[in-house]
């Protein structure tokens, strides 16, 4: 009976800590090898305006046509997408204006379809594409009825995993390096196409007096 209890406790402890780093590391590398050169497509479509491309503005700032930039963000369906434009688009919200005044596009995958591990959060490293750079392959294809359509062609260059079942990984000591067992990563070369058809917020966002949605 004593040996049975010890086995049960050990199994519970192991499941609580999630998969070992060595297992996740091998999983990431195998996935990267299997998917190399194979295009993956993510389609983003929302009907709720509050879940589309919303204005993001720092606290204490009036984000209008006189501010430094116009920033939009989308955070759902396992992806964080960020679009930045020159502020002129605040008063000139047309497809031609968005094309002419785009500054950069960035994204971060919080999950990768087909790649999971118990007690780990697996995604892809954040990537920024800037206007004028060779890797800026972003097309805005339509703007109608408050919806922006477009396509981003990019490449997943690194898969990353972070352990979530271990408290020392989720809440590391301040000013201390992250323990090595908390992270796993693997280089990748996986073409990715992000196709979006999303509501886009217009107008001015005033974050000078307190915090409202989109401020911070």
Secondary structure, DSSP 8 states (H G I E B T S, - for coil): -HHHHHHHHHHHHHHHH-S-HHHHHHHHHHHHHHHTT--EEEEEE-S-GGGSBEE-B-TT-EESTTSS-EEEEEEETTEEEEEEE-GGGGT--SHHHHHHTEEEEEEEES-BTTB--TTEEEEEEEEEEETTSTT--EEEEEEETTEEEEEEEEEEEEEEEEE-S-HHHHS--TTS---GGGEEEEEEEEEEEEEEEEEB--S-EE-SSS--TTB-
